[in-house]
Amino acid sequence: MIEEAGPDHVILMGDSAGGGLALAPAQYLRDHHGLQPARTVLISPWLDVTTNHPDQVAIEPLDPMLARPGLAEAGRLYAGGLDPADPLVSPLNGTMKGLAPLTVPCGTHDILVTDSRALTVKARAAGVPIDYHEAAAMPHSFPLMPIPEGRTARALVVDACRVPTRTALSHPPHPDEPGRR
């Protein structure tokens, strides 16, 4: 799709486990084809199926939807024959350098907020633009809920998808444009 439509017309997006299913292909595309979409949007993403971040213990009682035992079993099944820490399964363990800009909304009462926070640190350290929006007291996948905070988060996602893309911004100005030497 990126080759046909051009990167400016493709956005990878996923929610929860779909967030991992969006980030892993972005890493794969970068590594194997030198391609990136215009942006990758990860809504309350599950990016490390090992679910072994120590802060998850304190967040778990606040999360009305997800719990570590269920996540660990789902992660084990999803990994199949791969190590659950393998970047193909847990893209948080992969390299962030060279990825398209990221937009990530997540809530503080989401056990997976630890993945979003870690991604933000890694992306910034790798020079990847990231719009991280952490909403206080919001549960897992709140941006998809019919609540005011969900509407606000969806508006942030829509706005991020309308911003001129990394590719468009990286094209050199036309020789006739003002300020061009």
Wavefront OBJ file of the C-alpha trace (Angstrom):
o trace
v 0.000 0.000 0.000
v 2.831 2.411 0.815
v 4.457 1.679 -2.548
v 1.153 2.185 -4.410
v -0.299 5.193 -2.595
v 2.891 6.733 -1.250
v 3.809 7.085 2.403
v 1.954 10.388 2.783
v -1.329 8.520 2.255
v -0.849 5.621 4.686
v -1.303 5.599 8.452
v -0.805 2.493 10.567
v -3.184 2.423 13.522
v -4.069 -0.096 16.195
v -5.734 -0.329 19.580
v -4.548 -2.516 22.471
v -2.975 -5.677 20.974
v -3.573 -4.009 17.618
v -1.091 -1.354 18.735
v 1.613 -4.007 18.804
v 0.284 -5.270 15.488
v 0.830 -1.769 14.062
v 4.266 -1.046 15.586
v 5.841 -4.407 14.690
v 5.037 -4.035 10.953
v 6.336 -0.444 11.032
v 9.633 -1.784 12.360
v 9.598 -4.595 9.801
v 8.881 -2.192 6.924
v 11.747 0.042 8.040
v 14.194 -2.855 8.411
v 13.309 -4.862 5.297
v 11.974 -2.336 2.793
v 13.165 1.077 3.963
v 9.536 2.235 4.069
v 7.427 4.003 6.654
v 3.846 5.225 6.713
v 3.106 8.896 7.274
v 2.350 8.198 10.934
v 1.701 5.322 13.319
v -1.121 5.739 15.835
v -1.152 3.431 18.837
v -4.224 3.627 21.103
v -3.599 2.113 24.550
v -1.059 -0.192 22.908
v 0.142 -3.546 24.191
v 3.775 -3.461 23.120
v 5.442 -5.887 25.546
v 3.547 -9.157 25.928
v 5.823 -10.280 28.771
v 3.824 -7.902 31.028
v 6.697 -7.877 33.490
v 7.051 -4.139 34.107
v 7.210 -3.674 37.907
v 4.804 -0.689 37.863
v 2.033 -2.915 36.490
v 1.544 -4.449 39.949
v 0.406 -1.082 41.363
v -1.701 -0.176 38.315
v -3.465 -3.547 38.027
v -6.063 -2.873 40.789
v -7.037 0.367 39.010
v -7.573 -1.312 35.620
v -11.188 -2.498 35.278
v -10.482 -4.409 32.042
v -7.075 -6.074 32.074
v -5.107 -8.198 34.542
v -1.583 -9.553 34.368
v -2.433 -13.295 34.504
v -4.776 -13.044 31.509
v -2.338 -10.857 29.613
v 0.532 -13.261 30.327
v -1.460 -16.213 28.964
v -2.639 -14.267 25.903
v 0.952 -13.147 25.294
v 2.249 -16.717 25.577
v -0.343 -17.944 23.083
v 0.303 -15.032 20.716
v 4.070 -15.648 20.796
v 3.620 -19.227 19.625
v 7.102 -20.643 19.233
v 8.817 -17.268 19.625
v 10.174 -15.873 22.860
v 7.524 -13.431 24.169
v 10.295 -10.809 24.447
v 11.137 -11.120 20.726
v 10.576 -7.733 19.008
v 8.253 -9.401 16.478
v 5.960 -10.214 19.404
v 6.903 -7.383 21.765
v 7.872 -4.470 19.499
v 8.786 -2.338 22.515
v 11.979 -4.425 22.552
v 12.783 -3.408 18.975
v 14.649 -0.393 17.666
v 12.709 2.851 17.326
v 15.213 4.814 15.224
v 13.880 5.662 11.790
v 10.203 5.160 12.556
v 7.530 7.535 11.332
v 6.026 9.964 13.859
v 3.964 8.286 16.569
v 0.745 9.331 18.269
v -0.095 7.491 21.485
v -3.082 8.183 23.767
v -3.318 6.110 26.958
v -4.904 6.351 30.414
v -3.249 6.171 33.825
v -5.643 3.419 34.957
v -4.572 1.204 32.048
v -2.135 -1.528 33.062
v -0.520 -1.084 29.640
v 0.352 2.570 30.320
v 3.805 1.262 31.246
v 4.309 0.233 27.607
v 3.282 3.676 26.362
v 5.583 5.422 28.809
v 8.525 3.184 27.882
v 7.817 3.706 24.177
v 7.827 7.463 24.686
v 11.256 7.340 26.326
v 12.696 5.043 23.651
v 11.193 6.992 20.744
v 12.459 10.331 22.019
v 15.925 8.875 22.652
v 15.940 7.611 19.043
v 14.837 10.985 17.660
v 11.377 9.759 16.646
v 8.660 12.417 16.985
v 6.003 11.199 19.402
v 2.768 12.831 20.548
v 2.086 11.083 23.842
v -1.174 11.903 25.605
v -1.706 10.373 29.047
v -5.156 10.934 30.515
v -5.576 10.841 34.293
v -7.796 8.101 35.729
v -8.770 6.766 32.287
v -9.024 3.008 31.638
v -7.714 0.832 28.853
v -8.852 1.903 25.369
v -10.743 4.930 26.714
v -10.273 6.823 23.406
v -12.767 4.412 21.837
v -15.387 4.926 24.544
v -18.404 7.242 24.177
v -17.257 9.543 26.980
v -16.013 13.157 26.862
v -12.403 12.084 27.449
v -12.735 9.572 24.618
v -14.030 12.278 22.287
v -11.081 14.500 23.209
v -8.598 11.691 22.575
v -10.212 10.824 19.232
v -9.956 14.473 18.206
v -6.221 14.390 19.037
v -5.816 11.313 16.842
v -7.723 12.900 13.951
v -5.688 16.102 14.248
v -2.426 14.129 14.302
v -3.438 12.331 11.131
v -4.078 15.672 9.408
v -0.672 17.181 10.279
v 1.755 17.386 7.378
v 3.697 14.168 7.366
v 7.349 13.523 8.018
v 7.801 12.699 4.324
v 6.177 15.931 3.154
v 8.252 17.959 5.582
v 11.480 16.259 4.552
v 11.143 17.116 0.867
v 13.462 19.980 -0.011
v 11.696 23.173 -1.070
v 11.216 23.760 -4.750
v 13.930 26.048 -6.229
v 11.314 28.742 -6.919
v 10.109 28.856 -3.286
v 11.020 31.946 -1.266
v 14.060 31.591 0.921
v 15.655 28.976 -1.333
v 19.294 29.644 -2.223
l 1 2 3 4 5 6 7 8 9 10 11 12 13 14 15 16 17 18 19 20 21 22 23 24 25 26 27 28 29 30 31 32 33 34 35 36 37 38 39 40 41 42 43 44 45 46 47 48 49 50 51 52 53 54 55 56 57 58 59 60 61 62 63 64 65 66 67 68 69 70 71 72 73 74 75 76 77 78 79 80 81 82 83 84 85 86 87 88 89 90 91 92 93 94 95 96 97 98 99 100 101 102 103 104 105 106 107 108 109 110 111 112 113 114 115 116 117 118 119 120 121 122 123 124 125 126 127 128 129 130 131 132 133 134 135 136 137 138 139 140 141 142 143 144 145 146 147 148 149 150 151 152 153 154 155 156 157 158 159 160 161 162 163 164 165 166 167 168 169 170 171 172 173 174 175 176 177 178 179 180 181
